[in-house]
Amino acid sequence: MTEACIVGWAHSPFGKLDDPDIESLIGRVANQAIADAGIAPHDIEGTFLSLFNNGFSNQDFPASLVLQHVPELRHTPITRYENACASGSAAIHGARDFLRSGRGRFALVIGVEKMTATPGKEVGDILLKAAYQKEEGDIPAGFAGVFGKIAETYFQRYGDQSDALAAIAAKNHKNGVDNPYAQMRKDLGYDFCRNVSERNPYVAPPLKRTDCSLVSDGAAALIMCDEETAKAMGKAVRFRAAVQVNDFLPISKRDITQFEGASLAWKRALSDANLKLGDLSFAESHDCFTIAELLEYEAMGLTAPGEGKRAVLEGWTAKDGRLPINPSGGLKAKGHPIGATGVSMHVVTAMQLTGQAGTMQLPKADIGGVFNMGGAAVANYVSILEPIR
């Protein structure tokens, strides 16, 4: 069976954008990605659109909004994908399956979300719908409250990790300075991230504002094709592995200090790719909250359980460390427009692997990993990517 490859992309800035709706945001990236791949719109035989929505936009059923900007795709299949914060990876996996099955040669993947027009209280309510409502629907502070409870439980078991969380936030904000798409391009520094202040208050103790990703608008897009076709393209990044693992939705049914679904996804992906974690040059990991990145260090096998702090405090995950994590600045600095996030993570990874990451570029970028999750480690996606051209 042929493998799928990424051969073109586009990425809007993330942040509070003037675009009035998701239709406008789709327009920012759709034709740009097609042009970047050097193909014509009529070459695309399937389109996969990622949107969480759940109340952010009055316009649901968004798939055919793509036709407002690429009318040549009329009468071709277009499908919307949703799997909470991992919606983008779900759409990418859908496109990969489409191509590997031989149903088409080229696919367009678009991830999009418009969040900043929604009042803050409503944003929290909408995001909390990705938690188990019967047990978690009344947690204060929205989804930050869910991860606040996760952090509190982890702290009780392994001790106060505030130094490590501050180091993760500071690392990612420092990296974000070099990302032209990032919502916050400011090096906040460790001291600011470590200390509670008027500008950095508690949001859901022990999590402070600097521990939480940003509410964002944005869009990203990919062009994918089969590997044989990709060999004739100007650039190509191959999926060496792509794995999805889902876990229970209720936190009460899991040891939430162990991201077991994420761990299994990483193990399966590395096995499928015939690699060890140390073979990766870097990874983009889902730092919706700093405690999530800490737990992901342990889930991917970078450290033993309870020792994730070593990875950041000893510099392992810095740009010049043994395994750079989130050289793009991650969700923490880049922003987290839910439906666009997974696609964005794959775009910045493909840019690194083809030497087109500009000021973000790492000196060594041979194999990249992507971990994108929906909910609190409920829908877990790992991609391992390598350049073939």
C-alpha positions, 0 to 999 in steps of 0.5 A: 500500500502506498504511503501519503506525503505532504507536498504543500502548505499554508498557514495564517497568523494566529491570534485575534484576527480581523476575519469576521468568520471561518469562511474568511479564514478558510480563504486565507489558506486554501488557494495558497496551499494549492499554489504552494504545492504547484498544482491546479485546484482541479487536481484535488479529488478530496477535501478534509476540513477540521473544525471544532466549533461547538458554539464558536460559530453560528455557521455549522456544516462548514465543509462546502464553505471551501467552495466559496474560495475554490469553486473548482472543487464543486462536485468533489467530496468534502468532509468535516472532521471533529475530534476536539482539539485533535480535529486537525489530525483527524482530518489529516488521517482521513486524507491519508486513508483516502490517498492510501486506498487509491481513491485519489491522487491529491487531497486538501486538508484545512483546519480552522477556528474563529474563537476570539469573537466569543466572550471569555466566559462562553469560551470556557463553557464551549471548551468544557463541553470536550470534558465528560459532562456528567462528572466534569461539567461543573468544574470552575474555570472551564477546561483550565479547571480540568487541567488544574485538577490534573496538575493538583493530583500530579503535585500531590503524588510527585511534589510541587512542579511549579519550577518545571511548568514555568520552565516549559512556559518560558521555553515555549515563549522564547521559541515563539519569538522566532515563529512569524505565525505565533500569536505571542512573540515575546520572551516572557522569561522564567521569573515572570512565568514562575511567579504569581502577579497581577499580570500572571494570576492563578487561573485554575490553581496551581495553573497560572495564566502563563500555564494556559494556551491562548484563545485564537483565530487562525487557519492552516492547510496541507496538500497531500498526495500518494508517495509515487506522485510526491516523488515528482513534486518540488518537496515532499514529507512522508508519513513514516507512521500515523497512529490514533489511540482513544481512551475513556472520556471520564477522568474518573476511569483513568489514572490521569497523571498517566497519559496512557493513550498518549503513551500507547500512541507513541509506542505504536508509532515508533514501532511502526516507523522502526525507530526509537525516541532518540532517533527523532530530531524534534517533536511538536507536542500538544501543550494546551497547558504546561502540565500537559507538556510535562506529562507528555514527556513521560508518555513519549518515554523521554523520562520515567513517570514522575520525572518529567521535570528533568527533561525541561529543567536539565535542558533536554527539550530546549532547541539545542537539547537532546530532543527539542520539543515545540521549536515553533513555540507550541500552542503556548506561544503560537495560539490554539485555534482548536480546529486549526491546531493539528494541521498547524503542527504538521505544517511547521513540522514539514517546514522544519523537515524541508529546511523552510522553517526560516527563523524557526529552523533547527540545525538538524531536522531529519525526522519529526514527531507530532503529538496532537490530543483531543480532551485530556489525553482522550483522542491521541494522535502521533505522526512521524514524518521524514522528508523524501525530497 
